[in-house]
Amino acid sequence: MQKPRLTAIAVSVGLLSVTGGAIAGDRLDHDEIKQLREAGQILPMGEVMASAQTVQPGQLVEAELEREDGGYLYEVKILAADGTVHKLYLDAATGEVIKRKEK
């Protein structure tokens, strides 16, 4: 069984692989993410993952922090037990699901 790829932004859990800013066309660097976390503007990845898991159980395969309309959101992809990929968009400050797609 192939191990899923995990691309995540999470200063709180020590993962610092950055993929974000796709909507605005610029990437968030590690220092900016750390500042946002310390200022309380975004939740730690552990909290976001826990929130996503309550909405959609499964295996986390990808997570991105994106800048959108002056705010931030996490895009989280989860592989369900039936093989369906669920893409959740969560408010980075609250963990609330804003939008959801299924493939």
The first five atom37 places (N, CA, C, CB, O) and aatype in JSON, in Angstrom:
{
  "aatype": [12, 5, 11, 14, 1, 10, 16, 0, 9, 0, 19, 15, 19, 7, 10, 10, 15, 19, 16, 7, 7, 0, 9, 0, 7, 3, 1, 10, 3, 8, 3, 6, 9, 11, 5, 10, 1, 6, 0, 7, 5, 9, 10, 14, 12, 7, 6, 19, 12, 0, 15, 0, 5, 16, 19, 5, 14, 7, 5, 10, 19, 6, 0, 6, 10, 6, 1, 6, 3, 7, 7, 18, 10, 18, 6, 19, 11, 9, 10, 0, 0, 3, 7, 16, 19, 8, 11, 10, 18, 10, 3, 0, 0, 16, 7, 6, 19, 9, 11, 1, 11, 6, 11],
  "atom_mask": [
    [1, 1, 1, 1, 1],
    [1, 1, 1, 1, 1],
    [1, 1, 1, 1, 1],
    [1, 1, 1, 1, 1],
    [1, 1, 1, 1, 1],
    [1, 1, 1, 1, 1],
    [1, 1, 1, 1, 1],
    [1, 1, 1, 1, 1],
    [1, 1, 1, 1, 1],
    [1, 1, 1, 1, 1],
    [1, 1, 1, 1, 1],
    [1, 1, 1, 1, 1],
    [1, 1, 1, 1, 1],
    [1, 1, 1, 0, 1],
    [1, 1, 1, 1, 1],
    [1, 1, 1, 1, 1],
    [1, 1, 1, 1, 1],
    [1, 1, 1, 1, 1],
    [1, 1, 1, 1, 1],
    [1, 1, 1, 0, 1],
    [1, 1, 1, 0, 1],
    [1, 1, 1, 1, 1],
    [1, 1, 1, 1, 1],
    [1, 1, 1, 1, 1],
    [1, 1, 1, 0, 1],
    [1, 1, 1, 1, 1],
    [1, 1, 1, 1, 1],
    [1, 1, 1, 1, 1],
    [1, 1, 1, 1, 1],
    [1, 1, 1, 1, 1],
    [1, 1, 1, 1, 1],
    [1, 1, 1, 1, 1],
    [1, 1, 1, 1, 1],
    [1, 1, 1, 1, 1],
    [1, 1, 1, 1, 1],
    [1, 1, 1, 1, 1],
    [1, 1, 1, 1, 1],
    [1, 1, 1, 1, 1],
    [1, 1, 1, 1, 1],
    [1, 1, 1, 0, 1],
    [1, 1, 1, 1, 1],
    [1, 1, 1, 1, 1],
    [1, 1, 1, 1, 1],
    [1, 1, 1, 1, 1],
    [1, 1, 1, 1, 1],
    [1, 1, 1, 0, 1],
    [1, 1, 1, 1, 1],
    [1, 1, 1, 1, 1],
    [1, 1, 1, 1, 1],
    [1, 1, 1, 1, 1],
    [1, 1, 1, 1, 1],
    [1, 1, 1, 1, 1],
    [1, 1, 1, 1, 1],
    [1, 1, 1, 1, 1],
    [1, 1, 1, 1, 1],
    [1, 1, 1, 1, 1],
    [1, 1, 1, 1, 1],
    [1, 1, 1, 0, 1],
    [1, 1, 1, 1, 1],
    [1, 1, 1, 1, 1],
    [1, 1, 1, 1, 1],
    [1, 1, 1, 1, 1],
    [1, 1, 1, 1, 1],
    [1, 1, 1, 1, 1],
    [1, 1, 1, 1, 1],
    [1, 1, 1, 1, 1],
    [1, 1, 1, 1, 1],
    [1, 1, 1, 1, 1],
    [1, 1, 1, 1, 1],
    [1, 1, 1, 0, 1],
    [1, 1, 1, 0, 1],
    [1, 1, 1, 1, 1],
    [1, 1, 1, 1, 1],
    [1, 1, 1, 1, 1],
    [1, 1, 1, 1, 1],
    [1, 1, 1, 1, 1],
    [1, 1, 1, 1, 1],
    [1, 1, 1, 1, 1],
    [1, 1, 1, 1, 1],
    [1, 1, 1, 1, 1],
    [1, 1, 1, 1, 1],
    [1, 1, 1, 1, 1],
    [1, 1, 1, 0, 1],
    [1, 1, 1, 1, 1],
    [1, 1, 1, 1, 1],
    [1, 1, 1, 1, 1],
    [1, 1, 1, 1, 1],
    [1, 1, 1, 1, 1],
    [1, 1, 1, 1, 1],
    [1, 1, 1, 1, 1],
    [1, 1, 1, 1, 1],
    [1, 1, 1, 1, 1],
    [1, 1, 1, 1, 1],
    [1, 1, 1, 1, 1],
    [1, 1, 1, 0, 1],
    [1, 1, 1, 1, 1],
    [1, 1, 1, 1, 1],
    [1, 1, 1, 1, 1],
    [1, 1, 1, 1, 1],
    [1, 1, 1, 1, 1],
    [1, 1, 1, 1, 1],
    [1, 1, 1, 1, 1],
    [1, 1, 1, 1, 1]
  ],
  "atom_positions": [
    [[0.84, -1.18, 0.0], [0.0, 0.0, 0.0], [0.88, 1.24, 0.0], [-0.95, 0.0, 1.21], [1.8, 1.36, 0.81]],
    [[0.61, 2.14, -0.9], [1.4, 3.35, -0.99], [0.97, 4.34, 0.08], [1.27, 3.98, -2.39], [-0.22, 4.54, 0.31]],
    [[1.92, 4.95, 0.72], [1.66, 5.92, 1.76], [1.18, 7.22, 1.13], [2.92, 6.16, 2.62], [1.79, 7.67, 0.16]],
    [[0.09, 7.84, 1.63], [-0.41, 9.06, 1.02], [0.55, 10.22, 1.23], [-1.78, 9.41, 1.58], [1.26, 10.3, 2.23]],
    [[0.56, 11.11, 0.26], [1.39, 12.3, 0.35], [0.69, 13.3, 1.24], [1.68, 12.9, -1.06], [-0.52, 13.5, 1.13]],
    [[1.44, 13.93, 2.1], [0.89, 14.92, 3.0], [1.61, 16.23, 2.76], [1.01, 14.49, 4.48], [2.8, 16.36, 3.05]],
    [[0.89, 17.19, 2.24], [1.43, 18.52, 2.04], [0.64, 19.41, 2.98], [1.34, 19.0, 0.53], [-0.56, 19.62, 2.76]],
    [[1.26, 19.93, 3.99], [0.52, 20.66, 5.01], [1.29, 21.86, 5.5], [0.18, 19.76, 6.17], [2.51, 21.92, 5.43]],
    [[0.54, 22.81, 5.97], [1.12, 23.97, 6.6], [0.73, 23.89, 8.06], [0.63, 25.31, 5.93], [-0.45, 24.01, 8.4]],
    [[1.71, 23.67, 8.92], [1.36, 23.51, 10.31], [2.54, 23.78, 11.2], [0.82, 22.13, 10.56], [3.32, 22.88, 11.5]],
    [[2.67, 25.0, 11.61], [3.72, 25.35, 12.55], [3.5, 24.59, 13.85], [3.77, 26.87, 12.8], [4.46, 24.18, 14.5]],
    [[2.24, 24.42, 14.24], [1.93, 23.79, 15.52], [2.3, 22.32, 15.58], [0.47, 23.94, 15.82], [2.61, 21.81, 16.65]],
    [[2.28, 21.63, 14.44], [2.65, 20.22, 14.47], [3.99, 19.97, 13.79], [1.57, 19.38, 13.8], [4.38, 18.82, 13.58]],
    [[4.69, 21.04, 13.46], [6.04, 20.91, 12.95], [6.15, 20.66, 11.46], [0.0, 0.0, 0.0], [7.27, 20.49, 10.97]],
    [[5.06, 20.64, 10.73], [5.13, 20.46, 9.29], [5.24, 21.83, 8.65], [3.88, 19.68, 8.75], [4.43, 22.71, 8.91]],
    [[6.23, 22.0, 7.82], [6.44, 23.33, 7.25], [6.57, 23.29, 5.73], [7.68, 23.96, 7.84], [7.3, 24.1, 5.15]],
    [[5.88, 22.4, 5.1], [5.85, 22.35, 3.65], [4.74, 23.26, 3.19], [5.66, 20.9, 3.11], [3.57, 23.01, 3.49]],
    [[5.06, 24.31, 2.47], [4.09, 25.33, 2.13], [3.57, 25.16, 0.71], [4.69, 26.7, 2.31], [4.35, 25.13, -0.24]],
    [[2.26, 25.06, 0.58], [1.62, 25.17, -0.71], [0.42, 26.06, -0.47], [1.22, 23.77, -1.31], [-0.55, 25.64, 0.16]],
    [[0.46, 27.25, -0.95], [-0.66, 28.15, -0.7], [-0.59, 29.37, -1.56], [0.0, 0.0, 0.0], [0.33, 29.53, -2.36]],
    [[-1.57, 30.23, -1.39], [-1.61, 31.47, -2.12], [-1.98, 31.29, -3.58], [0.0, 0.0, 0.0], [-1.8, 32.22, -4.37]],
    [[-2.49, 30.14, -3.96], [-2.78, 29.87, -5.36], [-3.82, 30.83, -5.92], [-3.26, 28.44, -5.51], [-3.75, 31.19, -7.1]],
    [[-4.76, 31.23, -5.12], [-5.81, 32.1, -5.61], [-5.28, 33.51, -5.84], [-6.98, 32.13, -4.62], [-5.61, 34.14, -6.84]],
    [[-4.47, 33.99, -4.93], [-3.91, 35.33, -5.06], [-2.67, 35.35, -5.93], [-3.6, 35.9, -3.7], [-2.19, 36.43, -6.31]],
    [[-2.13, 34.2, -6.26], [-0.96, 34.13, -7.12], [0.35, 34.28, -6.39], [0.0, 0.0, 0.0], [1.41, 34.33, -7.03]],
    [[0.33, 34.36, -5.08], [1.58, 34.44, -4.32], [1.59, 33.38, -3.25], [1.76, 35.83, -3.7], [0.54, 32.93, -2.78]],
    [[2.78, 32.98, -2.88], [2.93, 31.92, -1.88], [3.16, 32.52, -0.5], [4.11, 30.98, -2.26], [3.82, 33.55, -0.35]],
    [[2.6, 31.86, 0.49], [2.83, 32.24, 1.87], [4.13, 31.6, 2.3], [1.66, 31.82, 2.8], [4.32, 30.4, 2.12]],
    [[5.03, 32.39, 2.88], [6.28, 31.78, 3.35], [6.14, 31.37, 4.81], [7.46, 32.76, 3.17], [5.17, 31.72, 5.49]],
    [[7.12, 30.62, 5.27], [7.07, 30.06, 6.63], [6.94, 31.14, 7.7], [8.32, 29.23, 6.9], [6.2, 30.98, 8.67]],
    [[7.66, 32.25, 7.52], [7.6, 33.32, 8.51], [6.21, 33.94, 8.58], [8.63, 34.4, 8.2], [5.7, 34.22, 9.66]],
    [[5.59, 34.14, 7.42], [4.25, 34.71, 7.4], [3.25, 33.78, 8.07], [3.81, 35.01, 5.95], [2.38, 34.22, 8.82]],
    [[3.37, 32.5, 7.81], [2.48, 31.52, 8.43], [2.66, 31.52, 9.95], [2.74, 30.11, 7.86], [1.69, 31.48, 10.7]],
    [[3.9, 31.56, 10.37], [4.18, 31.59, 11.81], [3.58, 32.84, 12.46], [5.7, 31.55, 12.06], [3.01, 32.76, 13.55]],
    [[3.72, 33.98, 11.8], [3.16, 35.23, 12.33], [1.64, 35.17, 12.41], [3.59, 36.43, 11.46], [1.04, 35.61, 13.39]],
    [[1.01, 34.62, 11.36], [-0.44, 34.48, 11.37], [-0.9, 33.58, 12.51], [-0.93, 33.92, 10.03], [-1.89, 33.87, 13.18]],
    [[-0.17, 32.49, 12.74], [-0.49, 31.56, 13.81], [-0.34, 32.23, 15.18], [0.41, 30.32, 13.73], [-1.22, 32.14, 16.03]],
    [[0.8, 32.91, 15.36], [1.07, 33.56, 16.65], [0.08, 34.69, 16.93], [2.49, 34.09, 16.67], [-0.23, 34.96, 18.09]],
    [[-0.4, 35.35, 15.88], [-1.37, 36.44, 16.04], [-2.79, 35.91, 16.21], [-1.3, 37.38, 14.83], [-3.72, 36.69, 16.45]],
    [[-2.97, 34.6, 16.1], [-4.29, 34.02, 16.25], [-5.18, 34.2, 15.03], [0.0, 0.0, 0.0], [-6.39, 34.02, 15.12]],
    [[-4.6, 34.54, 13.89], [-5.39, 34.74, 12.68], [-5.73, 33.44, 11.97], [-4.65, 35.66, 11.73], [-6.7, 33.37, 11.21]],
    [[-4.92, 32.4, 12.21], [-5.21, 31.08, 11.65], [-5.06, 30.04, 12.75], [-4.27, 30.76, 10.45], [-4.29, 30.21, 13.69]],
    [[-5.81, 28.97, 12.61], [-5.72, 27.86, 13.57], [-4.52, 26.97, 13.25], [-7.02, 27.03, 13.55], [-4.06, 26.93, 12.11]],
    [[-4.03, 26.27, 14.26], [-2.98, 25.28, 13.99], [-3.55, 24.14, 13.16], [-2.38, 24.74, 15.32], [-4.74, 23.82, 13.24]],
    [[-2.7, 23.52, 12.36], [-3.13, 22.46, 11.48], [-3.8, 21.31, 12.24], [-1.96, 21.94, 10.68], [-4.74, 20.71, 11.73]],
    [[-3.33, 21.0, 13.43], [-3.95, 19.93, 14.21], [-5.42, 20.18, 14.46], [0.0, 0.0, 0.0], [-6.23, 19.25, 14.36]],
    [[-5.78, 21.41, 14.77], [-7.19, 21.75, 14.99], [-7.99, 21.68, 13.7], [-7.3, 23.15, 15.6], [-9.13, 21.22, 13.69]],
    [[-7.38, 22.13, 12.62], [-8.05, 22.09, 11.32], [-8.31, 20.65, 10.9], [-7.21, 22.83, 10.24], [-9.4, 20.32, 10.42]],
    [[-7.31, 19.79, 11.08], [-7.46, 18.38, 10.73], [-8.56, 17.73, 11.57], [-6.13, 17.63, 10.91], [-9.36, 16.95, 11.06]],
    [[-8.6, 18.04, 12.85], [-9.63, 17.48, 13.72], [-11.01, 17.95, 13.29], [-9.36, 17.88, 15.19], [-11.96, 17.16, 13.28]],
    [[-11.14, 19.21, 12.94], [-12.41, 19.75, 12.47], [-12.84, 19.07, 11.18], [-12.31, 21.26, 12.26], [-14.0, 18.69, 11.02]],
    [[-11.9, 18.92, 10.25], [-12.2, 18.27, 8.97], [-12.62, 16.82, 9.19], [-10.98, 18.33, 8.04], [-13.53, 16.34, 8.51]],
    [[-11.98, 16.13, 10.12], [-12.29, 14.72, 10.39], [-13.69, 14.54, 10.99], [-11.24, 14.13, 11.34], [-14.31, 13.5, 10.79]],
    [[-14.18, 15.54, 11.72], [-15.53, 15.43, 12.26], [-16.57, 15.57, 11.15], [-15.77, 16.5, 13.34], [-17.65, 14.99, 11.23]],
    [[-16.24, 16.34, 10.12], [-17.13, 16.53, 8.98], [-17.04, 15.35, 8.02], [-16.8, 17.83, 8.25], [-18.05, 14.86, 7.52]],
    [[-15.81, 14.89, 7.76], [-15.58, 13.81, 6.82], [-14.49, 12.87, 7.33], [-15.2, 14.37, 5.44], [-13.31, 13.19, 7.2]],
    [[-14.86, 11.75, 7.9], [-13.85, 10.79, 8.33], [-13.08, 10.24, 7.13], [-14.51, 9.63, 9.12], [-13.62, 10.11, 6.03]],
    [[-11.83, 9.92, 7.35], [-11.0, 9.36, 6.3], [-9.55, 9.72, 6.52], [0.0, 0.0, 0.0], [-9.16, 10.18, 7.59]],
    [[-8.76, 9.51, 5.5], [-7.32, 9.77, 5.57], [-6.99, 11.09, 4.9], [-6.52, 8.63, 4.92], [-7.34, 11.31, 3.74]],
    [[-6.32, 11.98, 5.63], [-5.89, 13.25, 5.08], [-4.83, 12.98, 4.02], [-5.35, 14.2, 6.2], [-3.84, 12.3, 4.29]],
    [[-5.03, 13.52, 2.81], [-4.05, 13.32, 1.76], [-3.38, 14.62, 1.33], [-4.69, 12.68, 0.57], [-2.31, 14.6, 0.73]],
    [[-4.02, 15.75, 1.63], [-3.4, 17.03, 1.26], [-4.09, 18.16, 2.01], [-3.47, 17.27, -0.26], [-5.29, 18.11, 2.25]],
    [[-3.31, 19.17, 2.37], [-3.87, 20.36, 3.0], [-3.07, 21.56, 2.54], [-3.86, 20.25, 4.55], [-1.84, 21.53, 2.49]],
    [[-3.78, 22.63, 2.21], [-3.13, 23.86, 1.75], [-3.74, 25.05, 2.47], [-3.27, 24.02, 0.22], [-4.93, 25.07, 2.76]],
    [[-2.91, 26.03, 2.74], [-3.39, 27.29, 3.27], [-3.42, 28.27, 2.11], [-2.48, 27.82, 4.45], [-2.41, 28.46, 1.43]],
    [[-4.58, 28.88, 1.89], [-4.74, 29.81, 0.78], [-5.2, 31.17, 1.27], [-5.72, 29.25, -0.24], [-5.95, 31.29, 2.24]],
    [[-4.74, 32.19, 0.57], [-5.17, 33.56, 0.85], [-6.32, 33.85, -0.12], [-3.99, 34.6, 0.69], [-6.17, 33.69, -1.33]],
    [[-7.45, 34.28, 0.42], [-8.6, 34.56, -0.44], [-9.42, 35.72, 0.1], [-9.48, 33.31, -0.57], [-9.83, 35.72, 1.26]],
    [[-9.63, 36.72, -0.75], [-10.46, 37.88, -0.4], [-10.06, 38.52, 0.94], [-11.92, 37.48, -0.35], [-10.92, 38.85, 1.75]],
    [[-8.78, 38.68, 1.15], [-8.3, 39.32, 2.36], [-8.27, 38.43, 3.59], [0.0, 0.0, 0.0], [-7.87, 38.86, 4.67]],
    [[-8.7, 37.18, 3.44], [-8.69, 36.24, 4.55], [-7.92, 34.99, 4.16], [0.0, 0.0, 0.0], [-7.25, 34.95, 3.12]],
    [[-8.02, 33.97, 4.99], [-7.29, 32.73, 4.75], [-8.23, 31.55, 4.91], [-6.09, 32.6, 5.72], [-9.14, 31.56, 5.73]],
    [[-7.98, 30.53, 4.09], [-8.73, 29.29, 4.26], [-7.83, 28.11, 3.99], [-9.95, 29.26, 3.34], [-6.87, 28.18, 3.24]],
    [[-8.19, 27.02, 4.64], [-7.49, 25.76, 4.43], [-8.3, 24.94, 3.44], [-7.28, 24.98, 5.78], [-9.52, 24.82, 3.57]],
    [[-7.61, 24.38, 2.45], [-8.22, 23.43, 1.54], [-7.69, 22.06, 1.95], [-7.9, 23.76, 0.01], [-6.49, 21.82, 1.91]],
    [[-8.58, 21.18, 2.35], [-8.19, 19.88, 2.88], [-8.82, 18.78, 2.02], [-8.62, 19.72, 4.37], [-10.02, 18.79, 1.77]],
    [[-7.99, 17.85, 1.57], [-8.49, 16.7, 0.8], [-8.41, 15.46, 1.68], [-7.67, 16.5, -0.52], [-7.38, 15.17, 2.29]],
    [[-9.53, 14.74, 1.75], [-9.63, 13.55, 2.57], [-10.1, 12.39, 1.71], [-10.6, 13.77, 3.77], [-11.06, 12.51, 0.94]],
    [[-9.42, 11.26, 1.84], [-9.79, 10.04, 1.14], [-10.67, 9.21, 2.08], [-8.52, 9.24, 0.69], [-10.22, 8.77, 3.13]],
    [[-11.92, 9.0, 1.67], [-12.86, 8.22, 2.48], [-12.61, 6.73, 2.26], [-14.32, 8.58, 2.12], [-11.94, 6.33, 1.31]],
    [[-13.15, 5.92, 3.14], [-12.97, 4.47, 3.08], [-13.48, 3.88, 1.76], [-13.68, 3.82, 4.24], [-12.98, 2.84, 1.32]],
    [[-14.47, 4.51, 1.14], [-15.02, 4.01, -0.12], [-14.23, 4.47, -1.35], [-16.45, 4.44, -0.26], [-14.61, 4.17, -2.48]],
    [[-13.12, 5.19, -1.12], [-12.28, 5.66, -2.23], [-12.64, 7.03, -2.76], [0.0, 0.0, 0.0], [-11.96, 7.54, -3.65]],
    [[-13.68, 7.63, -2.24], [-14.09, 8.96, -2.65], [-13.16, 10.0, -2.04], [-15.56, 9.23, -2.25], [-12.81, 9.91, -0.86]],
    [[-12.77, 10.99, -2.84], [-11.96, 12.1, -2.34], [-12.89, 13.27, -2.04], [-10.84, 12.51, -3.37], [-13.68, 13.69, -2.9]],
    [[-12.79, 13.77, -0.84], [-13.6, 14.91, -0.4], [-12.68, 16.11, -0.25], [-14.35, 14.6, 0.94], [-11.63, 16.02, 0.39]],
    [[-13.07, 17.23, -0.83], [-12.3, 18.46, -0.7], [-13.12, 19.41, 0.16], [-11.97, 19.09, -2.11], [-14.23, 19.8, -0.19]],
    [[-12.54, 19.78, 1.3], [-13.21, 20.68, 2.23], [-12.47, 22.02, 2.25], [-13.27, 20.07, 3.65], [-11.24, 22.05, 2.25]],
    [[-13.21, 23.09, 2.26], [-12.64, 24.42, 2.41], [-13.07, 24.93, 3.77], [-13.1, 25.4, 1.25], [-14.26, 25.1, 4.03]],
    [[-12.09, 25.18, 4.64], [-12.39, 25.6, 6.0], [-11.84, 27.0, 6.26], [-11.81, 24.61, 7.0], [-10.74, 27.34, 5.83]],
    [[-12.62, 27.79, 6.97], [-12.15, 29.1, 7.4], [-10.93, 28.88, 8.29], [-13.27, 29.91, 8.15], [-11.01, 28.16, 9.28]],
    [[-9.8, 29.5, 7.94], [-8.55, 29.26, 8.68], [-8.59, 29.83, 10.09], [-7.39, 29.87, 7.93], [-7.81, 29.4, 10.94]],
    [[-9.47, 30.77, 10.35], [-9.55, 31.37, 11.68], [-10.46, 30.59, 12.62], [-10.03, 32.8, 11.58], [-10.25, 30.57, 13.83]],
    [[-11.5, 29.93, 12.06], [-12.5, 29.28, 12.9], [-12.57, 27.77, 12.72], [-13.84, 29.86, 12.63], [-13.06, 27.07, 13.61]],
    [[-12.1, 27.26, 11.6], [-12.21, 25.84, 11.3], [-13.56, 25.46, 10.72], [0.0, 0.0, 0.0], [-13.8, 24.28, 10.45]],
    [[-14.45, 26.43, 10.54], [-15.78, 26.18, 9.99], [-15.7, 25.82, 8.5], [-16.69, 27.41, 10.19], [-14.96, 26.44, 7.74]],
    [[-16.46, 24.81, 8.11], [-16.48, 24.41, 6.7], [-17.28, 25.45, 5.91], [-17.1, 22.97, 6.53], [-18.44, 25.74, 6.22]],
    [[-16.62, 26.0, 4.89], [-17.24, 27.02, 4.04], [-17.86, 26.37, 2.8], [-16.2, 28.09, 3.62], [-18.94, 26.75, 2.35]],
    [[-17.15, 25.38, 2.28], [-17.58, 24.73, 1.04], [-17.06, 23.3, 1.05], [-17.08, 25.5, -0.22], [-16.09, 22.98, 1.74]],
    [[-17.74, 22.45, 0.28], [-17.36, 21.04, 0.24], [-17.6, 20.5, -1.16], [-18.15, 20.21, 1.29], [-18.63, 20.79, -1.78]],
    [[-16.64, 19.7, -1.66], [-16.79, 19.06, -2.97], [-16.44, 17.58, -2.8], [-15.88, 19.74, -4.05], [-15.69, 17.19, -1.9]],
    [[-16.99, 16.77, -3.69], [-16.73, 15.33, -3.67], [-16.35, 14.87, -5.08], [-17.98, 14.54, -3.14], [-16.97, 15.29, -6.06]],
    [[-15.33, 14.02, -5.17], [-14.93, 13.46, -6.47], [-15.12, 11.98, -6.48], [-13.47, 13.8, -6.79], [-14.84, 11.32, -7.48]]
  ]
}
